[in-house]
Amino acid sequence: MHCLSNTDHGDAIYIKLTQNNVAPIRDLDGLRHCFEIDTPRDVWHFRAKTEEEVTLWVAIIKRNILLASENEKFHLAERMIEDGQRQICSRDEKILIRSMASLEGLLSTHAGADR
């Protein structure tokens, strides 16, 4: 989340972490201690108080980008497993319906022969 103010979060902007890159910037129009988050739609520039803070921010954001990406992959894998399970259940249900129909036909044939 990015806000222009520390106290008023009415202007908050949420920056999705997946598919992004973060890197320190040597010099941004004469400003020091800057870094950027490069997203598919925008490039966001930030300024820290010291180079140490820049290094810390970049490391933390990179770690969270990696975690968000892995989390997205887990959600995709989960959906693939669910889809696979639905296909198996559907297939098994069709097999069961055919088997029951065959069994009913077999039982009705035997019941007619016993009369």
C-alpha positions as CSV (number, residue, x, y, z in Angstrom):
1,M,0.0,0.0,0.0
2,H,1.3,3.4,-0.9
3,C,0.1,6.6,0.8
4,L,1.2,10.2,0.4
5,S,0.6,10.9,4.1
6,N,1.5,9.0,7.2
7,T,-1.8,10.0,8.9
8,D,-4.4,10.2,6.1
9,H,-4.8,6.9,4.2
10,G,-7.6,8.2,2.1
11,D,-5.3,8.3,-0.9
12,A,-4.0,4.8,-0.4
13,I,-2.9,2.9,-3.5
14,Y,-2.5,-0.9,-3.4
15,I,0.4,-2.2,-5.5
16,K,0.0,-5.9,-6.3
17,L,3.3,-7.6,-5.7
18,T,3.2,-10.3,-8.4
19,Q,4.9,-9.6,-11.7
20,N,6.8,-6.7,-10.3
21,N,10.5,-5.8,-9.9
22,V,12.1,-3.6,-7.2
23,A,15.5,-2.0,-7.5
24,P,17.5,0.8,-5.9
25,I,18.0,4.0,-8.0
26,R,21.4,5.7,-7.9
27,D,20.1,9.2,-8.6
28,L,16.6,10.3,-9.3
29,D,16.6,13.9,-10.5
30,G,19.2,14.8,-7.9
31,L,17.5,12.9,-5.1
32,R,19.5,10.3,-3.2
33,H,18.3,7.1,-1.3
34,C,15.6,6.2,-3.9
35,F,14.3,2.9,-5.2
36,E,11.5,2.0,-7.6
37,I,8.9,-0.7,-8.0
38,D,8.3,-1.5,-11.7
39,T,4.8,-2.9,-12.3
40,P,3.3,-3.9,-15.6
41,R,1.3,-0.6,-15.6
42,D,3.4,1.9,-13.7
43,V,6.8,2.7,-12.2
44,W,6.6,3.8,-8.6
45,H,9.5,5.8,-7.1
46,F,10.2,5.9,-3.3
47,R,12.7,7.7,-1.2
48,A,14.2,6.5,2.0
49,K,16.2,8.5,4.6
50,T,19.5,6.5,4.1
51,E,21.1,4.0,1.8
52,E,20.7,1.4,4.5
53,E,17.0,1.9,4.5
54,V,16.9,1.6,0.7
55,T,18.8,-1.7,1.0
56,L,16.4,-2.9,3.7
57,W,13.2,-1.8,1.7
58,V,14.4,-3.4,-1.5
59,A,15.3,-6.7,0.3
60,I,11.9,-6.8,2.1
61,I,9.9,-6.0,-1.0
62,K,11.8,-8.6,-3.1
63,R,11.1,-11.2,-0.4
64,N,7.4,-10.3,-0.4
65,I,7.3,-10.4,-4.3
66,L,8.7,-13.9,-4.1
67,L,6.2,-15.0,-1.5
68,A,3.3,-13.5,-3.4
69,S,4.4,-15.2,-6.6
70,E,4.8,-18.6,-4.8
71,N,1.4,-18.1,-3.2
72,E,-0.1,-17.4,-6.6
73,K,1.5,-20.6,-7.9
74,F,0.0,-22.6,-4.9
75,H,-3.5,-21.2,-5.7
76,L,-3.1,-22.2,-9.3
77,A,-2.0,-25.7,-8.3
78,E,-4.9,-26.0,-5.9
79,R,-7.3,-25.1,-8.7
80,M,-5.7,-27.6,-11.0
81,I,-6.1,-30.3,-8.4
82,E,-9.7,-29.4,-7.7
83,D,-10.4,-29.5,-11.5
84,G,-8.8,-32.9,-11.7
85,Q,-10.8,-34.2,-8.8
86,R,-14.0,-32.9,-10.3
87,Q,-13.2,-34.7,-13.6
88,I,-12.4,-38.0,-11.7
89,C,-15.7,-37.7,-9.8
90,S,-17.7,-37.0,-12.9
91,R,-16.0,-40.0,-14.7
92,D,-16.7,-42.3,-11.7
93,E,-20.3,-41.2,-11.5
94,K,-20.8,-42.0,-15.2
95,I,-19.2,-45.5,-14.7
96,L,-21.4,-46.1,-11.6
97,I,-24.6,-45.1,-13.5
98,R,-23.7,-47.4,-16.4
99,S,-22.9,-50.2,-14.0
100,M,-26.2,-49.7,-12.1
101,A,-28.1,-49.8,-15.4
102,S,-26.4,-53.0,-16.4
103,L,-27.0,-54.5,-13.0
104,E,-30.7,-53.5,-13.1
105,G,-31.0,-55.1,-16.6
106,L,-29.3,-58.2,-15.4
107,L,-31.5,-58.5,-12.3
108,S,-34.7,-57.9,-14.4
109,T,-33.6,-60.6,-16.8
110,H,-33.1,-63.1,-14.0
111,A,-36.4,-62.1,-12.3
112,G,-38.3,-62.7,-15.5
113,A,-36.6,-66.1,-16.0
114,D,-37.6,-67.2,-12.4
115,R,-41.3,-66.8,-13.2
